Amino acid sequence: MKRNLRYYIKGGDFVNAGTFSSEIKKVLQKQNIDARKIKRIVIALYEAEVNVVAHAYKGAIDVEIDSEKISVVVKDKGPGIENIRQAMEDGYSTASKEVKEMGFGAGLGLSNMKRNSDKLIITSKPGEWTKVEMVNYFNW
C-alpha cells in the first residue's frame, strides 16, 4: 500500500508547526508501525517543520509511505544554509532573537533530524532554498 501526502508550510506560522508530523503519526499508527520507529520519524519531521517555520518564507513537505519505508522531502524558499556542516553541529543556530524567545532555535533541528533518520541528505542554495530528504525504514 503506497501513500503520498503533501503539506504546505508558511514561514512564521508557529501556531501550526507540528500539525503535519502529528497527522503522519496517526497514519503510521493505523499501519501498525512500531512505536519506537514512529517516534523517530515524528521527531525528525517535527524538526523539519519547525525549521521551515523559523527560517524560511514558505515550504512544502512531500511524504511517500510504502510497506518498507517512509520517505520525506522538505523544500523551502528562504535564506538557505551557508555552511551545512556547521549547521549540523549541536547548538549552532541562526534563529532570530524572537524565535529563540518563543522557545525555538536551540540549534538542534538538523542534528535531531540526522539522529532520527536512517538516511538524511541536505542540499541548499544560499539565499534561495533548502532541501532536506529523510528516509526511515520500518524493519531496521
C-alpha beads as a LAMMPS data file, in Angstrom:
LAMMPS data file: protein, C-alpha beads

140 atoms
139 bonds

1 atom types
1 bond types

-500.0 500.0 xlo xhi
-500.0 500.0 ylo yhi
-500.0 500.0 zlo zhi

Masses

1 110.0

Atoms # bond

1 1 1 0.000 0.000 0.000
2 1 1 1.595 3.210 -1.171
3 1 1 0.506 6.577 0.152
4 1 1 1.584 10.070 -0.902
5 1 1 0.889 13.174 1.153
6 1 1 1.766 16.846 0.711
7 1 1 1.701 19.630 3.249
8 1 1 2.404 23.331 2.779
9 1 1 4.103 25.438 5.434
10 1 1 4.007 29.193 5.892
11 1 1 7.093 30.851 7.343
12 1 1 6.486 32.318 10.786
13 1 1 3.362 30.201 11.419
14 1 1 4.403 28.760 14.792
15 1 1 0.768 28.079 15.736
16 1 1 0.571 25.289 13.161
17 1 1 4.149 23.988 13.460
18 1 1 3.921 20.275 14.163
19 1 1 0.482 19.768 12.633
20 1 1 1.725 17.618 9.771
21 1 1 4.021 15.489 11.920
22 1 1 1.008 14.761 14.162
23 1 1 -1.035 13.728 11.110
24 1 1 1.757 11.421 9.917
25 1 1 1.940 9.846 13.377
26 1 1 -1.732 8.874 13.121
27 1 1 -1.261 7.452 9.627
28 1 1 1.679 5.310 10.773
29 1 1 -0.166 4.111 13.877
30 1 1 -3.004 2.880 11.657
31 1 1 -0.408 0.870 9.697
32 1 1 0.783 -0.748 12.937
33 1 1 4.333 0.560 12.594
34 1 1 6.473 0.005 15.699
35 1 1 6.001 2.860 18.204
36 1 1 9.771 3.461 18.501
37 1 1 10.033 3.896 14.733
38 1 1 7.076 6.274 14.729
39 1 1 8.674 8.358 17.476
40 1 1 11.902 8.763 15.474
41 1 1 10.002 9.683 12.308
42 1 1 7.786 12.211 14.079
43 1 1 10.756 13.882 15.811
44 1 1 12.631 14.280 12.524
45 1 1 9.547 15.542 10.708
46 1 1 8.658 17.974 13.503
47 1 1 12.177 19.430 13.417
48 1 1 11.878 19.870 9.647
49 1 1 8.533 21.654 10.014
50 1 1 9.851 23.993 12.693
51 1 1 12.945 24.806 10.640
52 1 1 10.792 25.939 7.724
53 1 1 8.547 27.982 10.018
54 1 1 11.506 29.579 11.820
55 1 1 13.838 30.226 8.890
56 1 1 12.008 30.242 5.546
57 1 1 9.262 32.190 3.805
58 1 1 7.377 29.061 2.807
59 1 1 7.867 25.390 2.156
60 1 1 6.324 22.056 1.255
61 1 1 6.668 18.573 2.664
62 1 1 6.157 15.558 0.421
63 1 1 5.786 12.188 2.114
64 1 1 5.702 8.772 0.482
65 1 1 4.814 5.798 2.647
66 1 1 5.039 2.231 1.399
67 1 1 5.270 -1.127 3.137
68 1 1 9.031 -0.802 3.768
69 1 1 9.737 2.853 4.499
70 1 1 8.696 6.469 4.764
71 1 1 10.447 8.995 2.524
72 1 1 10.167 12.683 3.310
73 1 1 11.276 15.614 1.149
74 1 1 11.096 19.103 2.622
75 1 1 11.744 22.018 0.261
76 1 1 11.662 25.651 1.260
77 1 1 12.137 29.107 -0.147
78 1 1 14.269 31.133 2.187
79 1 1 17.781 32.121 3.167
80 1 1 19.263 28.679 2.589
81 1 1 22.156 27.291 4.595
82 1 1 25.597 28.806 4.089
83 1 1 27.566 26.008 5.778
84 1 1 25.686 22.705 6.129
85 1 1 28.467 21.049 8.134
86 1 1 28.419 23.863 10.688
87 1 1 24.609 23.897 10.764
88 1 1 24.665 20.186 11.682
89 1 1 26.577 20.899 14.914
90 1 1 24.511 20.691 18.106
91 1 1 23.842 24.188 19.391
92 1 1 24.631 26.072 16.186
93 1 1 21.706 28.361 15.388
94 1 1 20.916 31.210 13.041
95 1 1 17.457 31.722 14.557
96 1 1 16.393 35.260 15.320
97 1 1 16.114 36.581 18.857
98 1 1 12.317 36.492 18.535
99 1 1 12.313 32.835 17.506
100 1 1 14.590 31.936 20.423
101 1 1 12.343 33.852 22.838
102 1 1 9.438 31.627 21.730
103 1 1 11.465 28.571 22.766
104 1 1 12.663 27.542 19.314
105 1 1 16.054 27.899 17.625
106 1 1 18.233 25.956 20.078
107 1 1 20.375 24.680 17.223
108 1 1 19.311 21.042 17.449
109 1 1 16.943 20.786 14.465
110 1 1 19.256 19.383 11.803
111 1 1 21.207 17.176 14.202
112 1 1 17.920 15.785 15.588
113 1 1 16.838 15.046 12.025
114 1 1 20.080 13.143 11.478
115 1 1 19.784 11.193 14.764
116 1 1 16.193 10.211 13.987
117 1 1 16.525 9.313 10.288
118 1 1 18.039 6.237 8.700
119 1 1 19.125 8.390 5.763
120 1 1 19.468 12.190 5.587
121 1 1 20.558 14.370 2.682
122 1 1 20.592 18.167 2.930
123 1 1 21.221 20.450 -0.029
124 1 1 20.917 24.207 -0.163
125 1 1 21.453 27.219 -2.354
126 1 1 22.274 30.107 -0.013
127 1 1 19.883 32.990 -0.459
128 1 1 17.277 30.845 -2.228
129 1 1 16.291 27.412 -0.874
130 1 1 16.986 24.354 1.247
131 1 1 16.009 20.751 0.543
132 1 1 16.012 18.036 3.198
133 1 1 15.487 14.378 2.261
134 1 1 14.879 11.843 5.022
135 1 1 14.200 8.108 4.870
136 1 1 13.191 5.798 7.699
137 1 1 12.887 2.058 7.180
138 1 1 10.212 0.206 9.141
139 1 1 12.074 -3.101 9.532
140 1 1 15.566 -1.956 10.514

Bonds

1 1 1 2
2 1 2 3
3 1 3 4
4 1 4 5
5 1 5 6
6 1 6 7
7 1 7 8
8 1 8 9
9 1 9 10
10 1 10 11
11 1 11 12
12 1 12 13
13 1 13 14
14 1 14 15
15 1 15 16
16 1 16 17
17 1 17 18
18 1 18 19
19 1 19 20
20 1 20 21
21 1 21 22
22 1 22 23
23 1 23 24
24 1 24 25
25 1 25 26
26 1 26 27
27 1 27 28
28 1 28 29
29 1 29 30
30 1 30 31
31 1 31 32
32 1 32 33
33 1 33 34
34 1 34 35
35 1 35 36
36 1 36 37
37 1 37 38
38 1 38 39
39 1 39 40
40 1 40 41
41 1 41 42
42 1 42 43
43 1 43 44
44 1 44 45
45 1 45 46
46 1 46 47
47 1 47 48
48 1 48 49
49 1 49 50
50 1 50 51
51 1 51 52
52 1 52 53
53 1 53 54
54 1 54 55
55 1 55 56
56 1 56 57
57 1 57 58
58 1 58 59
59 1 59 60
60 1 60 61
61 1 61 62
62 1 62 63
63 1 63 64
64 1 64 65
65 1 65 66
66 1 66 67
67 1 67 68
68 1 68 69
69 1 69 70
70 1 70 71
71 1 71 72
72 1 72 73
73 1 73 74
74 1 74 75
75 1 75 76
76 1 76 77
77 1 77 78
78 1 78 79
79 1 79 80
80 1 80 81
81 1 81 82
82 1 82 83
83 1 83 84
84 1 84 85
85 1 85 86
86 1 86 87
87 1 87 88
88 1 88 89
89 1 89 90
90 1 90 91
91 1 91 92
92 1 92 93
93 1 93 94
94 1 94 95
95 1 95 96
96 1 96 97
97 1 97 98
98 1 98 99
99 1 99 100
100 1 100 101
101 1 101 102
102 1 102 103
103 1 103 104
104 1 104 105
105 1 105 106
106 1 106 107
107 1 107 108
108 1 108 109
109 1 109 110
110 1 110 111
111 1 111 112
112 1 112 113
113 1 113 114
114 1 114 115
115 1 115 116
116 1 116 117
117 1 117 118
118 1 118 119
119 1 119 120
120 1 120 121
121 1 121 122
122 1 122 123
123 1 123 124
124 1 124 125
125 1 125 126
126 1 126 127
127 1 127 128
128 1 128 129
129 1 129 130
130 1 130 131
131 1 131 132
132 1 132 133
133 1 133 134
134 1 134 135
135 1 135 136
136 1 136 137
137 1 137 138
138 1 138 139
139 1 139 140
